[in-house]
Amino acid sequence: MLTDTIKSTFKDAAKKLTGSCKRDFMAKVTEDYFDSSARIAETVLGWNRSCVQLGLHERRTGIVCVDNYHARGRHNSVEILPNLEADICSLVDAQAQADPKFQSTFLYARISARAVREALISEIGYDHSQLPSRQTLGKILNSLGYRLKKHKKQSP
């Protein structure tokens, strides 16, 4: 039915398009060459069947579905928990000290990110599942101007 050259041309054209334009192209090819069957288009060209079906539906109704890509994925922890930074500052400020040589503006925290996480759970009342991981809390501490520094052992 279709030669390999035509198949590769269709695949290449579909790769270069995005969103509703891509779905419209895939639906048009499916209507013209595969009798409006998304399953055959999936088998022959390797296209996502649900994407082709959505394109066929958009062509049939005239209503274009809007993609909401920016809402995908996990949002920033500071956006989810707006008081998190203030709560971290209230915990860490008591444990922080300025650079003794005054060479930087960072405050050195004598508390670890793991201890900050545990203190947020026990003292402030955050739930374990809603808090970000230890690594993320470390990044938040760095962005707030705190540096976690290893303690040197006291020499006898």
N, CA, C and O atoms as a GROMACS GRO file, in nm:
protein
  624
    1MET      N    1   0.082  -0.119   0.000
    1MET     CA    2   0.000   0.000   0.000
    1MET      C    3   0.087   0.126   0.000
    1MET      O    4   0.087   0.201  -0.098
    2LEU      N    5   0.160   0.150   0.107
    2LEU     CA    6   0.252   0.263   0.113
    2LEU      C    7   0.395   0.214   0.103
    2LEU      O    8   0.431   0.112   0.162
    3THR      N    9   0.476   0.285   0.028
    3THR     CA   10   0.616   0.247   0.017
    3THR      C   11   0.691   0.294   0.141
    3THR      O   12   0.642   0.376   0.218
    4ASP      N   13   0.810   0.240   0.159
    4ASP     CA   14   0.892   0.279   0.274
    4ASP      C   15   0.931   0.426   0.267
    4ASP      O   16   0.946   0.491   0.371
    5THR      N   17   0.948   0.479   0.149
    5THR     CA   18   0.984   0.620   0.133
    5THR      C   19   0.870   0.710   0.182
    5THR      O   20   0.895   0.810   0.251
    6ILE      N   21   0.750   0.678   0.147
    6ILE     CA   22   0.636   0.758   0.190
    6ILE      C   23   0.616   0.747   0.341
    6ILE      O   24   0.586   0.846   0.407
    7LYS      N   25   0.634   0.626   0.395
    7LYS     CA   26   0.622   0.608   0.540
    7LYS      C   27   0.725   0.693   0.614
    7LYS      O   28   0.692   0.760   0.712
    8SER      N   29   0.848   0.692   0.567
    8SER     CA   30   0.952   0.770   0.634
    8SER      C   31   0.926   0.920   0.620
    8SER      O   32   0.959   0.997   0.709
    9THR      N   33   0.867   0.960   0.509
    9THR     CA   34   0.833   1.102   0.490
    9THR      C   35   0.724   1.143   0.588
    9THR      O   36   0.732   1.250   0.649
   10PHE      N   37   0.622   1.060   0.604
   10PHE     CA   38   0.516   1.090   0.701
   10PHE      C   39   0.570   1.096   0.844
   10PHE      O   40   0.534   1.185   0.920
   11LYS      N   41   0.656   0.999   0.878
   11LYS     CA   42   0.713   0.997   1.013
   11LYS      C   43   0.799   1.121   1.038
   11LYS      O   44   0.793   1.181   1.145
   12ASP      N   45   0.878   1.158   0.938
   12ASP     CA   46   0.965   1.275   0.953
   12ASP      C   47   0.882   1.403   0.968
   12ASP      O   48   0.916   1.489   1.049
   13ALA      N   49   0.777   1.415   0.890
   13ALA     CA   50   0.691   1.534   0.900
   13ALA      C   51   0.622   1.541   1.036
   13ALA      O   52   0.609   1.648   1.093
   14ALA      N   53   0.578   1.426   1.086
   14ALA     CA   54   0.511   1.423   1.216
   14ALA      C   55   0.608   1.459   1.328
   14ALA      O   56   0.567   1.524   1.425
   15LYS      N   57   0.735   1.419   1.317
   15LYS     CA   58   0.834   1.453   1.419
   15LYS      C   59   0.859   1.603   1.426
   15LYS      O   60   0.888   1.656   1.534
   16LYS      N   61   0.848   1.670   1.314
   16LYS     CA   62   0.880   1.814   1.310
   16LYS      C   63   0.764   1.901   1.357
   16LYS      O   64   0.782   2.020   1.380
   17LEU      N   65   0.646   1.844   1.370
   17LEU     CA   66   0.530   1.918   1.418
   17LEU      C   67   0.508   1.892   1.566
   17LEU      O   68   0.557   1.793   1.620
   18THR      N   69   0.434   1.981   1.630
   18THR     CA   70   0.402   1.963   1.772
   18THR      C   71   0.256   1.998   1.797
   18THR      O   72   0.193   2.068   1.719
   19GLY      N   73   0.204   1.948   1.908
   19GLY     CA   74   0.072   1.986   1.956
   19GLY      C   75  -0.041   1.952   1.862
   19GLY      O   76  -0.046   1.844   1.804
   20SER      N   77  -0.132   2.048   1.848
   20SER     CA   78  -0.252   2.024   1.768
   20SER      C   79  -0.219   2.014   1.619
   20SER      O   80  -0.290   1.945   1.545
   21CYS      N   81  -0.114   2.082   1.574
   21CYS     CA   82  -0.075   2.070   1.433
   21CYS      C   83  -0.030   1.928   1.400
   21CYS      O   84  -0.062   1.874   1.294
   22LYS      N   85   0.043   1.866   1.492
   22LYS     CA   86   0.088   1.730   1.473
   22LYS      C   87  -0.031   1.634   1.472
   22LYS      O   88  -0.039   1.545   1.387
   23ARG      N   89  -0.123   1.653   1.566
   23ARG     CA   90  -0.240   1.566   1.569
   23ARG      C   91  -0.325   1.581   1.444
   23ARG      O   92  -0.378   1.483   1.392
   24ASP      N   93  -0.338   1.704   1.395
   24ASP     CA   94  -0.416   1.728   1.274
   24ASP      C   95  -0.351   1.660   1.154
   24ASP      O   96  -0.421   1.599   1.072
   25PHE      N   97  -0.219   1.669   1.143
   25PHE     CA   98  -0.149   1.604   1.033
   25PHE      C   99  -0.166   1.453   1.040
   25PHE      O  100  -0.196   1.388   0.939
   26MET      N  101  -0.148   1.396   1.159
   26MET     CA  102  -0.162   1.252   1.175
   26MET      C  103  -0.304   1.206   1.143
   26MET      O  104  -0.323   1.101   1.082
   27ALA      N  105  -0.402   1.285   1.184
   27ALA     CA  106  -0.541   1.250   1.156
   27ALA      C  107  -0.570   1.257   1.006
   27ALA      O  108  -0.640   1.171   0.952
   28LYS      N  109  -0.517   1.358   0.938
   28LYS     CA  110  -0.538   1.373   0.794
   28LYS      C  111  -0.478   1.255   0.718
   28LYS      O  112  -0.541   1.201   0.626
   29VAL      N  113  -0.356   1.216   0.756
   29VAL     CA  114  -0.293   1.100   0.692
   29VAL      C  115  -0.374   0.974   0.719
   29VAL      O  116  -0.392   0.890   0.631
   30THR      N  117  -0.422   0.961   0.843
   30THR     CA  118  -0.502   0.843   0.880
   30THR      C  119  -0.632   0.839   0.801
   30THR      O  120  -0.674   0.732   0.757
   31GLU      N  121  -0.696   0.954   0.784
   31GLU     CA  122  -0.820   0.958   0.705
   31GLU      C  123  -0.794   0.922   0.560
   31GLU      O  124  -0.869   0.845   0.500
   32ASP      N  125  -0.685   0.976   0.502
   32ASP     CA  126  -0.660   0.958   0.359
   32ASP      C  127  -0.608   0.819   0.324
   32ASP      O  128  -0.645   0.763   0.221
   33TYR      N  129  -0.522   0.762   0.411
   33TYR     CA  130  -0.455   0.638   0.374
   33TYR      C  131  -0.498   0.515   0.454
   33TYR      O  132  -0.476   0.402   0.409
   34PHE      N  133  -0.558   0.535   0.571
   34PHE     CA  134  -0.588   0.420   0.657
   34PHE      C  135  -0.736   0.412   0.694
   34PHE      O  136  -0.771   0.350   0.794
   35ASP      N  137  -0.821   0.473   0.616
   35ASP     CA  138  -0.966   0.464   0.634
   35ASP      C  139  -1.009   0.505   0.775
   35ASP      O  140  -1.097   0.444   0.835
   36SER      N  141  -0.945   0.609   0.827
   36SER     CA  142  -0.975   0.666   0.959
   36SER      C  143  -0.958   0.566   1.074
   36SER      O  144  -1.027   0.575   1.175
   37SER      N  145  -0.866   0.472   1.058
   37SER     CA  146  -0.841   0.373   1.161
   37SER      C  147  -0.710   0.405   1.232
   37SER      O  148  -0.601   0.394   1.174
   38ALA      N  149  -0.722   0.445   1.358
   38ALA     CA  150  -0.603   0.479   1.436
   38ALA      C  151  -0.518   0.355   1.463
   38ALA      O  152  -0.396   0.365   1.476
   39ARG      N  153  -0.582   0.239   1.472
   39ARG     CA  154  -0.507   0.115   1.496
   39ARG      C  155  -0.415   0.081   1.378
   39ARG      O  156  -0.301   0.039   1.398
   40ILE      N  157  -0.465   0.099   1.258
   40ILE     CA  158  -0.382   0.070   1.141
   40ILE      C  159  -0.267   0.170   1.132
   40ILE      O  160  -0.155   0.133   1.099
   41ALA      N  161  -0.295   0.298   1.162
   41ALA     CA  162  -0.190   0.400   1.162
   41ALA      C  163  -0.083   0.367   1.267
   41ALA      O  164   0.036   0.390   1.244
   42GLU      N  165  -0.126   0.316   1.380
   42GLU     CA  166  -0.031   0.277   1.484
   42GLU      C  167   0.055   0.160   1.437
   42GLU      O  168   0.176   0.159   1.458
   43THR      N  169  -0.007   0.063   1.372
   43THR     CA  170   0.066  -0.055   1.326
   43THR      C  171   0.163  -0.021   1.214
   43THR      O  172   0.278  -0.065   1.215
   44VAL      N  173   0.118   0.058   1.118
   44VAL     CA  174   0.199   0.085   0.999
   44VAL      C  175   0.305   0.190   1.027
   44VAL      O  176   0.421   0.173   0.989
   45LEU      N  177   0.267   0.300   1.093
   45LEU     CA  178   0.360   0.412   1.110
   45LEU      C  179   0.419   0.423   1.250
   45LEU      O  180   0.513   0.499   1.271
   46GLY      N  181   0.365   0.350   1.346
   46GLY     CA  182   0.418   0.355   1.481
   46GLY      C  183   0.374   0.475   1.561
   46GLY      O  184   0.436   0.508   1.663
   47TRP      N  185   0.269   0.542   1.518
   47TRP     CA  186   0.219   0.658   1.589
   47TRP      C  187   0.135   0.615   1.709
   47TRP      O  188   0.080   0.505   1.711
   48ASN      N  189   0.127   0.701   1.808
   48ASN     CA  190   0.047   0.674   1.927
   48ASN      C  191  -0.101   0.674   1.888
   48ASN      O  192  -0.153   0.773   1.835
   49ARG      N  193  -0.168   0.563   1.916
   49ARG     CA  194  -0.307   0.548   1.873
   49ARG      C  195  -0.398   0.652   1.938
   49ARG      O  196  -0.486   0.706   1.873
   50SER      N  197  -0.377   0.679   2.067
   50SER     CA  198  -0.465   0.777   2.134
   50SER      C  199  -0.444   0.917   2.080
   50SER      O  200  -0.538   0.996   2.074
   51CYS      N  201  -0.322   0.948   2.039
   51CYS     CA  202  -0.295   1.079   1.979
   51CYS      C  203  -0.366   1.091   1.844
   51CYS      O  204  -0.423   1.195   1.811
   52VAL      N  205  -0.362   0.984   1.766
   52VAL     CA  206  -0.430   0.985   1.636
   52VAL      C  207  -0.581   0.994   1.657
   52VAL      O  208  -0.649   1.067   1.584
   53GLN      N  209  -0.634   0.922   1.755
   53GLN     CA  210  -0.778   0.927   1.782
   53GLN      C  211  -0.820   1.067   1.825
   53GLN      O  212  -0.927   1.115   1.785
   54LEU      N  213  -0.738   1.133   1.906
   54LEU     CA  214  -0.770   1.270   1.947
   54LEU      C  215  -0.768   1.363   1.827
   54LEU      O  216  -0.853   1.451   1.816
   55GLY      N  217  -0.671   1.344   1.738
   55GLY     CA  218  -0.666   1.426   1.616
   55GLY      C  219  -0.787   1.403   1.528
   55GLY      O  220  -0.842   1.498   1.471
   56LEU      N  221  -0.830   1.278   1.515
   56LEU     CA  222  -0.950   1.249   1.436
   56LEU      C  223  -1.073   1.313   1.499
   56LEU      O  224  -1.158   1.368   1.428
   57HIS      N  225  -1.081   1.308   1.631
   57HIS     CA  226  -1.194   1.370   1.702
   57HIS      C  227  -1.191   1.523   1.683
   57HIS      O  228  -1.295   1.585   1.664
   58GLU      N  229  -1.072   1.582   1.690
   58GLU     CA  230  -1.062   1.727   1.670
   58GLU      C  231  -1.104   1.766   1.528
   58GLU      O  232  -1.171   1.867   1.509
   59ARG      N  233  -1.065   1.687   1.430
   59ARG     CA  234  -1.105   1.717   1.292
   59ARG      C  235  -1.256   1.700   1.273
   59ARG      O  236  -1.319   1.777   1.200
   60ARG      N  237  -1.314   1.600   1.339
   60ARG     CA  238  -1.456   1.573   1.324
   60ARG      C  239  -1.541   1.683   1.390
   60ARG      O  240  -1.642   1.725   1.334
   61THR      N  241  -1.499   1.728   1.511
   61THR     CA  242  -1.581   1.825   1.584
   61THR      C  243  -1.543   1.970   1.555
   61THR      O  244  -1.626   2.060   1.570
   62GLY      N  245  -1.418   1.992   1.513
   62GLY     CA  246  -1.373   2.129   1.491
   62GLY      C  247  -1.324   2.197   1.618
   62GLY      O  248  -1.285   2.314   1.615
   63ILE      N  249  -1.324   2.125   1.730
   63ILE     CA  250  -1.277   2.179   1.858
   63ILE      C  251  -1.135   2.128   1.880
   63ILE      O  252  -1.110   2.007   1.880
   64VAL      N  253  -1.042   2.221   1.900
   64VAL     CA  254  -0.902   2.185   1.921
   64VAL      C  255  -0.874   2.181   2.071
   64VAL      O  256  -0.901   2.278   2.142
   65CYS      N  257  -0.821   2.069   2.118
   65CYS     CA  258  -0.787   2.054   2.260
   65CYS      C  259  -0.659   2.132   2.288
   65CYS      O  260  -0.563   2.125   2.211
   66VAL      N  261  -0.658   2.205   2.398
   66VAL     CA  262  -0.542   2.285   2.435
   66VAL      C  263  -0.454   2.200   2.527
   66VAL      O  264  -0.502   2.142   2.624
   67ASP      N  265  -0.326   2.195   2.495
   67ASP     CA  266  -0.232   2.120   2.577
   67ASP      C  267  -0.190   2.207   2.695
   67ASP      O  268  -0.169   2.327   2.680
   68ASN      N  269  -0.178   2.146   2.811
   68ASN     CA  270  -0.142   2.218   2.933
   68ASN      C  271  -0.010   2.162   2.985
   68ASN      O  272  -0.004   2.104   3.093
   69TYR      N  273   0.097   2.180   2.906
   69TYR     CA  274   0.225   2.120   2.938
   69TYR      C  275   0.287   2.178   3.065
   69TYR      O  276   0.352   2.106   3.141
   70HIS      N  277   0.267   2.307   3.090
   70HIS     CA  278   0.332   2.369   3.206
   70HIS      C  279   0.274   2.320   3.338
   70HIS      O  280   0.336   2.340   3.443
   71ALA      N  281   0.159   2.256   3.336
   71ALA     CA  282   0.100   2.206   3.460
   71ALA      C  283   0.148   2.064   3.493
   71ALA      O  284   0.112   2.010   3.597
   72ARG      N  285   0.227   2.005   3.405
   72ARG     CA  286   0.274   1.869   3.427
   72ARG      C  287   0.388   1.867   3.528
   72ARG      O  288   0.454   1.968   3.551
   73GLY      N  289   0.408   1.752   3.587
   73GLY     CA  290   0.522   1.732   3.676
   73GLY      C  291   0.498   1.784   3.816
   73GLY      O  292   0.392   1.841   3.847
   74ARG      N  293   0.596   1.764   3.900
   74ARG     CA  294   0.588   1.808   4.038
   74ARG      C  295   0.628   1.955   4.044
   74ARG      O  296   0.727   1.996   3.984
   75HIS      N  297   0.550   2.032   4.119
   75HIS     CA  298   0.580   2.173   4.133
   75HIS      C  299   0.688   2.194   4.238
   75HIS      O  300   0.719   2.104   4.316
   76ASN      N  301   0.745   2.313   4.238
   76ASN     CA  302   0.850   2.349   4.330
   76ASN      C  303   0.800   2.337   4.474
   76ASN      O  304   0.687   2.375   4.504
   77SER      N  305   0.884   2.286   4.563
   77SER     CA  306   0.844   2.265   4.702
   77SER      C  307   0.806   2.396   4.770
   77SER      O  308   0.717   2.399   4.855
   78VAL      N  309   0.874   2.503   4.734
   78VAL     CA  310   0.846   2.633   4.795
   78VAL      C  311   0.711   2.686   4.748
   78VAL      O  312   0.644   2.760   4.821
   79GLU      N  313   0.670   2.648   4.627
   79GLU     CA  314   0.538   2.689   4.579
   79GLU      C  315   0.428   2.609   4.648
   79GLU      O  316   0.321   2.662   4.678
   80ILE      N  317   0.453   2.482   4.672
   80ILE     CA  318   0.353   2.396   4.736
   80ILE      C  319   0.335   2.436   4.882
   80ILE      O  320   0.222   2.444   4.931
   81LEU      N  321   0.445   2.461   4.951
   81LEU     CA  322   0.444   2.498   5.093
   81LEU      C  323   0.498   2.641   5.107
   81LEU      O  324   0.619   2.659   5.124
   82PRO      N  325   0.413   2.743   5.102
   82PRO     CA  326   0.462   2.882   5.100
   82PRO      C  327   0.532   2.925   5.228
   82PRO      O  328   0.614   3.017   5.223
   83ASN      N  329   0.503   2.863   5.342
   83ASN     CA  330   0.566   2.902   5.469
   83ASN      C  331   0.694   2.823   5.497
   83ASN      O  332   0.754   2.841   5.603
   84LEU      N  333   0.734   2.737   5.406
   84LEU     CA  334   0.848   2.650   5.432
   84LEU      C  335   0.977   2.728   5.454
   84LEU      O  336   1.051   2.699   5.548
   85GLU      N  337   1.004   2.826   5.369
   85GLU     CA  338   1.128   2.904   5.384
   85GLU      C  339   1.133   2.977   5.517
   85GLU      O  340   1.236   2.979   5.584
   86ALA      N  341   1.021   3.038   5.556
   86ALA     CA  342   1.018   3.110   5.683
   86ALA      C  343   1.038   3.015   5.801
   86ALA      O  344   1.106   3.048   5.897
   87ASP      N  345   0.978   2.896   5.793
   87ASP     CA  346   0.994   2.798   5.900
   87ASP      C  347   1.138   2.747   5.907
   87ASP      O  348   1.191   2.725   6.016
   88ILE      N  349   1.200   2.728   5.791
   88ILE     CA  350   1.341   2.685   5.790
   88ILE      C  351   1.429   2.793   5.851
   88ILE      O  352   1.519   2.763   5.930
   89CYS      N  353   1.404   2.918   5.814
   89CYS     CA  354   1.484   3.028   5.870
   89CYS      C  355   1.468   3.036   6.021
   89CYS      O  356   1.566   3.060   6.092
   90SER      N  357   1.347   3.017   6.072
   90SER     CA  358   1.326   3.024   6.216
   90SER      C  359   1.401   2.913   6.289
   90SER      O  360   1.444   2.932   6.403
   91LEU      N  361   1.416   2.798   6.225
   91LEU     CA  362   1.491   2.689   6.287
   91LEU      C  363   1.642   2.707   6.277
   91LEU      O  364   1.715   2.679   6.373
   92VAL      N  365   1.689   2.753   6.162
   92VAL     CA  366   1.832   2.754   6.134
   92VAL      C  367   1.901   2.879   6.189
   92VAL      O  368   2.020   2.875   6.219
   93ASP      N  369   1.828   2.990   6.202
   93ASP     CA  370   1.892   3.114   6.248
   93ASP      C  371   1.957   3.097   6.385
   93ASP      O  372   2.060   3.159   6.411
   94ALA      N  373   1.900   3.017   6.472
   94ALA     CA  374   1.958   2.996   6.604
   94ALA      C  375   2.086   2.914   6.595
   94ALA      O  376   2.172   2.923   6.684
   95GLN      N  377   2.100   2.834   6.492
   95GLN     CA  378   2.217   2.747   6.476
   95GLN      C  379   2.323   2.805   6.382
   95GLN      O  380   2.428   2.743   6.364
   96ALA      N  381   2.298   2.921   6.322
   96ALA     CA  382   2.386   2.974   6.219
   96ALA      C  383   2.486   3.073   6.278
   96ALA      O  384   2.460   3.138   6.379
   97GLN      N  385   2.601   3.081   6.212
   97GLN     CA  386   2.702   3.180   6.252
   97GLN      C  387   2.763   3.239   6.126
   97GLN      O  388   2.767   3.174   6.022
   98ALA      N  389   2.810   3.361   6.137
   98ALA     CA  390   2.869   3.429   6.022
   98ALA      C  391   3.008   3.373   5.996
   98ALA      O  392   3.067   3.306   6.081
   99ASP      N  393   3.058   3.400   5.879
   99ASP     CA  394   3.194   3.360   5.844
   99ASP      C  395   3.292   3.430   5.936
   99ASP      O  396   3.291   3.553   5.943
  100PRO      N  397   3.376   3.357   6.008
  100PRO     CA  398   3.465   3.422   6.104
  100PRO      C  399   3.565   3.518   6.040
  100PRO      O  400   3.609   3.613   6.104
  101LYS      N  401   3.600   3.496   5.915
  101LYS     CA  402   3.695   3.585   5.848
  101LYS      C  403   3.622   3.692   5.766
  101LYS      O  404   3.687   3.777   5.705
  102PHE      N  405   3.491   3.689   5.765
  102PHE     CA  406   3.408   3.785   5.690
  102PHE      C  407   3.444   3.791   5.542
  102PHE      O  408   3.443   3.898   5.481
  103GLN      N  409   3.476   3.676   5.485
  103GLN     CA  410   3.512   3.672   5.344
  103GLN      C  411   3.390   3.646   5.255
  103GLN      O  412   3.398   3.666   5.134
  104SER      N  413   3.279   3.603   5.313
  104SER     CA  414   3.159   3.579   5.235
  104SER      C  415   3.038   3.623   5.316
  104SER      O  416   3.045   3.643   5.437
  105THR      N  417   2.928   3.638   5.247
  105THR     CA  418   2.805   3.681   5.312
  105THR      C  419   2.722   3.564   5.362
  105THR      O  420   2.616   3.582   5.422
  106PHE      N  421   2.770   3.443   5.337
  106PHE     CA  422   2.694   3.326   5.376
  106PHE      C  423   2.701   3.304   5.526
  106PHE      O  424   2.799   3.339   5.593
  107LEU      N  425   2.595   3.245   5.577
  107LEU     CA  426   2.592   3.203   5.716
  107LEU      C  427   2.619   3.053   5.720
  107LEU      O  428   2.561   2.978   5.642
  108TYR      N  429   2.703   3.011   5.810
  108TYR     CA  430   2.734   2.870   5.822
  108TYR      C  431   2.641   2.809   5.925
  108TYR      O  432   2.636   2.853   6.040
  109ALA      N  433   2.567   2.709   5.884
  109ALA     CA  434   2.470   2.644   5.971
  109ALA      C  435   2.535   2.525   6.038
  109ALA      O  436   2.601   2.444   5.973
  110ARG      N  437   2.516   2.515   6.166
  110ARG     CA  438   2.572   2.402   6.240
  110ARG      C  439   2.467   2.292   6.256
  110ARG      O  440   2.471   2.214   6.350
  111ILE      N  441   2.376   2.288   6.163
  111ILE     CA  442   2.270   2.188   6.164
  111ILE      C  443   2.263   2.128   6.024
  111ILE      O  444   2.278   2.200   5.925
  112SER      N  445   2.241   2.002   6.016
  112SER     CA  446   2.237   1.935   5.885
  112SER      C  447   2.097   1.945   5.824
  112SER      O  448   2.000   1.978   5.893
  113ALA      N  449   2.090   1.917   5.696
  113ALA     CA  450   1.961   1.919   5.627
  113ALA      C  451   1.869   1.810   5.683
  113ALA      O  452   1.747   1.829   5.691
  114ARG      N  453   1.927   1.698   5.722
  114ARG     CA  454   1.848   1.590   5.781
  114ARG      C  455   1.789   1.636   5.916
  114ARG      O  456   1.673   1.607   5.946
  115ALA      N  457   1.870   1.708   5.996
  115ALA     CA  458   1.821   1.757   6.124
  115ALA      C  459   1.714   1.865   6.104
  115ALA      O  460   1.620   1.874   6.183
  116VAL      N  461   1.729   1.946   6.000
  116VAL     CA  462   1.626   2.047   5.969
  116VAL      C  463   1.496   1.978   5.934
  116VAL      O  464   1.389   2.021   5.978
  117ARG      N  465   1.503   1.873   5.855
  117ARG     CA  466   1.382   1.799   5.816
  117ARG      C  467   1.314   1.738   5.938
  117ARG      O  468   1.192   1.746   5.952
  118GLU      N  469   1.393   1.678   6.026
  118GLU     CA  470   1.336   1.619   6.146
  118GLU      C  471   1.275   1.724   6.238
  118GLU      O  472   1.172   1.701   6.300
  119ALA      N  473   1.340   1.842   6.246
  119ALA     CA  474   1.288   1.950   6.329
  119ALA      C  475   1.158   2.007   6.271
  119ALA      O  476   1.068   2.045   6.345
  120LEU      N  477   1.150   2.013   6.139
  120LEU     CA  478   1.026   2.061   6.077
  120LEU      C  479   0.910   1.967   6.109
  120LEU      O  480   0.797   2.011   6.129
  121ILE      N  481   0.939   1.839   6.115
  121ILE     CA  482   0.834   1.742   6.146
  121ILE      C  483   0.797   1.748   6.294
  121ILE      O  484   0.679   1.752   6.328
  122SER      N  485   0.898   1.748   6.381
  122SER     CA  486   0.868   1.738   6.525
  122SER      C  487   0.828   1.872   6.587
  122SER      O  488   0.734   1.876   6.667
  123GLU      N  489   0.896   1.980   6.552
  123GLU     CA  490   0.870   2.107   6.620
  123GLU      C  491   0.759   2.188   6.554
  123GLU      O  492   0.675   2.246   6.623
  124ILE      N  493   0.758   2.193   6.422
  124ILE     CA  494   0.662   2.281   6.354
  124ILE      C  495   0.537   2.205   6.314
  124ILE      O  496   0.431   2.266   6.300
  125GLY      N  497   0.546   2.074   6.296
  125GLY     CA  498   0.426   1.996   6.271
  125GLY      C  499   0.398   1.962   6.127
  125GLY      O  500   0.285   1.930   6.091
  126TYR      N  501   0.500   1.967   6.042
  126TYR     CA  502   0.482   1.924   5.904
  126TYR      C  503   0.466   1.773   5.901
  126TYR      O  504   0.514   1.701   5.989
  127ASP      N  505   0.398   1.725   5.798
  127ASP     CA  506   0.381   1.582   5.779
  127ASP      C  507   0.502   1.529   5.701
  127ASP      O  508   0.558   1.598   5.616
  128HIS      N  509   0.541   1.407   5.731
  128HIS     CA  510   0.658   1.346   5.667
  128HIS      C  511   0.641   1.340   5.515
  128HIS      O  512   0.737   1.363   5.441
  129SER      N  513   0.521   1.310   5.467
  129SER     CA  514   0.500   1.292   5.324
  129SER      C  515   0.495   1.423   5.246
  129SER      O  516   0.522   1.423   5.125
  130GLN      N  517   0.462   1.534   5.311
  130GLN     CA  518   0.451   1.660   5.237
  130GLN      C  519   0.584   1.734   5.227
  130GLN      O  520   0.597   1.824   5.144
  131LEU      N  521   0.681   1.699   5.310
  131LEU     CA  522   0.811   1.767   5.306
  131LEU      C  523   0.897   1.712   5.193
  131LEU      O  524   0.887   1.595   5.158
  132PRO      N  525   0.981   1.797   5.134
  132PRO     CA  526   1.073   1.748   5.031
  132PRO      C  527   1.184   1.663   5.094
  132PRO      O  528   1.195   1.654   5.216
  133SER      N  529   1.264   1.604   5.009
  133SER     CA  530   1.372   1.516   5.056
  133SER      C  531   1.483   1.597   5.122
  133SER      O  532   1.484   1.720   5.120
  134ARG      N  533   1.578   1.524   5.180
  134ARG     CA  534   1.692   1.588   5.246
  134ARG      C  535   1.774   1.669   5.146
  134ARG      O  536   1.820   1.778   5.179
  135GLN      N  537   1.794   1.616   5.026
  135GLN     CA  538   1.873   1.686   4.925
  135GLN      C  539   1.805   1.817   4.886
  135GLN      O  540   1.872   1.919   4.870
  136THR      N  541   1.674   1.814   4.870
  136THR     CA  542   1.601   1.935   4.832
  136THR      C  543   1.607   2.038   4.943
  136THR      O  544   1.620   2.157   4.916
  137LEU      N  545   1.596   1.993   5.068
  137LEU     CA  546   1.609   2.087   5.179
  137LEU      C  547   1.748   2.149   5.182
  137LEU      O  548   1.762   2.266   5.217
  138GLY      N  549   1.850   2.072   5.147
  138GLY     CA  550   1.984   2.127   5.138
  138GLY      C  551   1.994   2.234   5.033
  138GLY      O  552   2.061   2.336   5.054
  139LYS      N  553   1.929   2.214   4.919
  139LYS     CA  554   1.929   2.316   4.813
  139LYS      C  555   1.854   2.441   4.857
  139LYS      O  556   1.896   2.553   4.826
  140ILE      N  557   1.744   2.423   4.930
  140ILE     CA  558   1.669   2.538   4.981
  140ILE      C  559   1.754   2.615   5.081
  140ILE      O  560   1.754   2.738   5.080
  141LEU      N  561   1.826   2.544   5.166
  141LEU     CA  562   1.915   2.610   5.262
  141LEU      C  563   2.023   2.689   5.189
  141LEU      O  564   2.055   2.801   5.229
  142ASN      N  565   2.079   2.632   5.083
  142ASN     CA  566   2.181   2.704   5.005
  142ASN      C  567   2.122   2.827   4.940
  142ASN      O  568   2.187   2.932   4.936
  143SER      N  569   2.001   2.817   4.888
  143SER     CA  570   1.940   2.934   4.822
  143SER      C  571   1.905   3.044   4.922
  143SER      O  572   1.897   3.161   4.886
  144LEU      N  573   1.884   3.006   5.048
  144LEU     CA  574   1.856   3.106   5.152
  144LEU      C  575   1.983   3.170   5.207
  144LEU      O  576   1.976   3.261   5.290
  145GLY      N  577   2.099   3.124   5.162
  145GLY     CA  578   2.225   3.184   5.205
  145GLY      C  579   2.294   3.110   5.317
  145GLY      O  580   2.388   3.162   5.377
  146TYR      N  581   2.249   2.990   5.347
  146TYR     CA  582   2.313   2.910   5.451
  146TYR      C  583   2.406   2.809   5.384
  146TYR      O  584   2.376   2.756   5.278
  147ARG      N  585   2.518   2.785   5.448
  147ARG     CA  586   2.610   2.682   5.401
  147ARG      C  587   2.626   2.580   5.511
  147ARG      O  588   2.651   2.615   5.627
  148LEU      N  589   2.614   2.457   5.474
  148LEU     CA  590   2.632   2.350   5.571
  148LEU      C  591   2.781   2.315   5.573
  148LEU      O  592   2.840   2.284   5.470
  149LYS      N  593   2.839   2.321   5.688
  149LYS     CA  594   2.982   2.299   5.699
  149LYS      C  595   3.005   2.184   5.794
  149LYS      O  596   2.940   2.174   5.899
  150LYS      N  597   3.098   2.096   5.758
  150LYS     CA  598   3.131   1.985   5.847
  150LYS      C  599   3.202   2.040   5.970
  150LYS      O  600   3.280   2.135   5.962
  151HIS      N  601   3.173   1.979   6.081
  151HIS     CA  602   3.237   2.019   6.205
  151HIS      C  603   3.374   1.954   6.215
  151HIS      O  604   3.393   1.837   6.182
  152LYS      N  605   3.469   2.034   6.260
  152LYS     CA  606   3.601   1.977   6.286
  152LYS      C  607   3.601   1.923   6.428
  152LYS      O  608   3.547   1.984   6.520
  153LYS      N  609   3.663   1.808   6.444
  153LYS     CA  610   3.671   1.752   6.577
  153LYS      C  611   3.767   1.836   6.661
  153LYS      O  612   3.867   1.888   6.612
  154GLN      N  613   3.732   1.847   6.784
  154GLN     CA  614   3.819   1.919   6.877
  154GLN      C  615   3.948   1.841   6.896
  154GLN      O  616   3.945   1.722   6.926
  155SER      N  617   4.058   1.907   6.879
  155SER     CA  618   4.184   1.838   6.902
  155SER      C  619   4.218   1.848   7.050
  155SER      O  620   4.199   1.954   7.110
  156PRO      N  621   4.268   1.741   7.112
  156PRO     CA  622   4.294   1.741   7.255
  156PRO      C  623   4.414   1.827   7.294
  156PRO      O  624   4.447   1.836   7.411
   0.00000   0.00000   0.00000
